[in-house]
Amino acid sequence: MTPEILQEELIGLEAKIVESRNPCYVGVSGKVIDETRNTLVLLYNNKEKVIIKDMSVFHFKLPDGTIVKIDGKAIMGRPEDRVKRKVRRLW
C-alpha cells in the first residue's frame, strides 16, 4: 500500500469489502458516493449501503485500474482532514 492513496479523494472510486468484523459487509462492492468521519457510503445494487470504516478492510480500484488494499482504520477521520494529514511511512 502506498501512503499517497490515504490522502486521495475516495468518492467516485470502486470499493469492495474483503474483510470485516460484520459478516454482512464481506463481499459488498460498489462506487463510493459519500464519506463521513467513520463511514463510507457505497452504491450497492442501486441502494446506499453504509459501511463502518474501522470494522472493514477494503479493496479500492484506482482510475488506472490498480487495486489497493486498505485497512479502514487507516482512512478514519473526516475526509477534508485526511487529505491534509501527513502520512508517516513505517517501512
C-alpha positions in Angstrom: 0.0 0.0 0.0 1.3 3.4 -0.9 0.7 6.2 1.6 -0.5 8.6 -1.2 -3.8 6.8 -1.5 -4.6 7.6 2.1 -4.6 11.3 1.1 -6.7 10.9 -2.1 -10.4 11.5 -2.5 -12.2 8.2 -2.2 -15.6 9.4 -3.6 -16.0 8.0 -7.1 -13.7 5.0 -6.6 -14.9 1.5 -6.8 -14.6 -0.3 -3.5 -15.1 -3.9 -2.2 -15.1 -5.1 1.4 -12.8 -8.1 1.6 -12.7 -8.5 5.4 -15.0 -7.2 8.2 -16.0 -8.0 11.7 -19.5 -7.8 10.4 -20.0 -10.8 8.1 -22.9 -9.0 6.3 -20.3 -6.5 4.9 -18.0 -9.0 3.3 -18.3 -9.1 -0.5 -20.2 -5.8 -0.7 -18.9 -3.8 -3.6 -19.9 -0.6 -5.4 -19.0 3.0 -6.1 -18.2 5.3 -3.1 -20.8 8.0 -3.2 -20.2 9.6 0.2 -17.7 9.6 3.1 -18.0 10.7 6.7 -15.6 10.6 9.6 -16.5 7.0 10.4 -18.3 5.6 7.4 -18.2 5.1 3.6 -21.5 5.0 1.7 -21.4 2.7 -1.3 -23.9 2.4 -4.1 -24.7 -1.3 -3.9 -27.5 -2.9 -6.0 -28.9 0.6 -6.7 -29.2 1.2 -2.9 -27.0 3.1 -0.5 -25.1 0.8 1.9 -23.3 2.5 4.8 -20.1 0.7 5.8 -18.3 1.4 9.1 -14.6 2.1 8.2 -12.8 0.7 11.3 -14.6 -2.6 11.1 -13.5 -3.4 7.5 -10.7 -3.9 5.0 -11.3 -2.5 1.6 -10.0 -3.0 -2.0 -10.2 0.3 -3.9 -9.9 0.3 -7.6 -7.9 3.4 -8.7 -8.7 5.2 -12.1 -5.7 3.4 -13.7 -7.1 0.0 -12.8 -4.8 -0.7 -9.9 -6.4 -2.4 -6.9 -5.2 -1.3 -3.5 -5.9 -3.0 -0.2 -6.5 -0.6 2.7 -7.5 -1.2 6.3 -10.4 1.1 7.2 -8.5 2.2 10.4 -6.0 4.0 8.1 -8.7 6.1 6.5 -10.6 7.1 9.6 -11.3 10.7 10.1 -13.1 13.5 8.2 -12.2 13.4 4.5 -11.1 17.0 4.4 -8.7 16.4 7.4 -7.5 13.1 6.0 -6.5 14.7 2.7 -4.3 17.3 4.6 -2.8 14.8 7.0 0.8 13.8 6.6 1.3 10.1 6.4 4.3 8.5 8.1 6.0 5.6 6.4 6.5 2.7 8.7 9.0 0.9 6.4 
